[in-house]
Amino acid sequence: MSLETAIFAGGCFWCMVQPFDTYPGIEKVESGYTGGHVANPSYEQVKSGTTGHTEAVRITFDPAVVSYDDLVTIYWHQTDPTDAMGQFQDRGDNYRPVIFVRNEEQRRIATASKKRLAESGLFDEPIVTKIQDAQPFYLAEDYHQQFYRKHPERFAAEEAGGREQFKQEHWDKK
């Protein structure tokens, strides 16, 4: 089995883990930070907005079971691709939506998927999610890993902060 990785930023990483974690072919989903200029940042540093990092998830997957294109589709359904400066109640540069691509094949797939989404008519606003080269990924502190399993009540409250309503309004009407 040859595993690959994908990195997505789409607001609070607590909410980005669960949709991928239970999908067949996904071996591991890790919360972390990427896209900044400080090595090994802490949550407090990233939250301060001074490191340039965004909260993200790194997904290890088996491409024989789940394709990168499938992962990008799951990603779109977890985000508001029209909001460049945060996601739902999470505001700021450290919550910006970005697809971090690891190679030209991922770039081609992500770019084509973004184009299809823009042409779909699902959104009145432009799709502003960035597609950028992957940068070093730093694991978040242990208490952030698998947060939805460790703290289901807090996770449910975070999800209720607009993400679920947005999904119903945009994705469930398809």
Salt bridges, closest charged atoms under 4 A:
ASP21 OD2 - ARG149 NH2 2.57
GLU30 OE2 - LYS28 NZ 3.89
GLU30 OE1 - ARG58 NE 2.97
GLU44 OE1 - LYS47 NZ 3.74
ASP69 OD1 - ARG116 NH2 3.23
ASP83 OD2 - ARG91 NH1 2.81
ASP93 OD2 - ARG96 NH1 3.19
GLU104 OE2 - ARG107 NE 3.59
GLU105 OE2 - ARG108 NH2 2.76
GLU119 OE2 - LYS115 NZ 3.39
ASP133 OD1 - ARG107 NH2 2.16
GLU141 OE1 - HIS144 NE2 3.89
ASP142 OD2 - LYS150 NZ 3.93
GLU159 OE2 - ARG163 NE 3.50
GLU159 OE1 - LYS167 NZ 3.86
GLU164 OE2 - LYS167 NZ 3.09
